[in-house]
Amino acid sequence: MVSRRPIPELDNAVEAYARAFMAGDRDGAERFVTEAGLEGHRAAMAAAAGKRPLDSFEVLARAKIGFQQIAKVCWNSPGVKPNIRNVLLQIRWSQQADKSWKIVDVEDLTVKRSPWADIPPLAAVMGSGNGNA
């Protein structure tokens, strides 16, 4: 297994965003979000409101995709059973011209069984119905 290459500025930004999100600090969290990412971020904040208080978070994964980075972060509430996540987000980060890292997209995976769950099968998209599209 190849371990991820540390990017201290990104790791610090992910952690600071996660702490602000956990605290419900909208302004603190939004300082890491670009205009393009605001809709997804705000939807995730609104969905998480009913699950507060959140008392811990964990960065589950980080991966490079082209020039961007994806971080998968989960937050839990006090007393939640192990392996049950209250909030699970997939967050796409991009390095800006000033070298800061900002969020360009947030996808709430909390109620999805996988990130691909809302992608229609290829056969349905192609209209063939035979599964060999």
Residue, then its C-alpha position, 0 to 999 in steps of 0.5 A: m500500500v502506498s502511503r499518502r504524501p504529507i501536504p502540511e498546508l492541506d492537512n492543516a486546512v482539513e483539520a481546521y475545517a473539520r474543527a469548525f464544522m464540528a463546532g457548527d461555526r459556519d463562518g469559521a468553516e466557510r473561510f475554507v470554501t470557494e464560491a463553487g463549494l458553498e452550496g454543498h457545504r451549506a447543505a452539509m452544515a444544515a443536514a448536520a445540525g440535527k445530529r449535533p453535538l458532534d464531539s470528534f472527527e477523523v480523516l478517513a482518507r485523502a487522495k490526489i485526483g489530478f491537481q485536486q485532493i479529496a478528503k473523506v472526513c467523519w464526525n461522531s456524536p457522544g455515545v455513538k456506537p463504534n463504526i456508526r458515523n453521524v456525518l460523513l463528507q467527501i470534500r474536494w480541495s484545490q490549491q489556489a493561486d495564493k497557495s492556500w487550499k480551499i474547498v471546491d465541492v462537498e458531497d454528503l455521504t452520510v446516508k449513501r451506502s457508497p459514493w457511487a449510489d446515486i449514479p445510474p447504471l450505464a445500461a439505464v443511461m444508454g437506454s439499452g436495458n441489456g446490461n451490455a451498454 
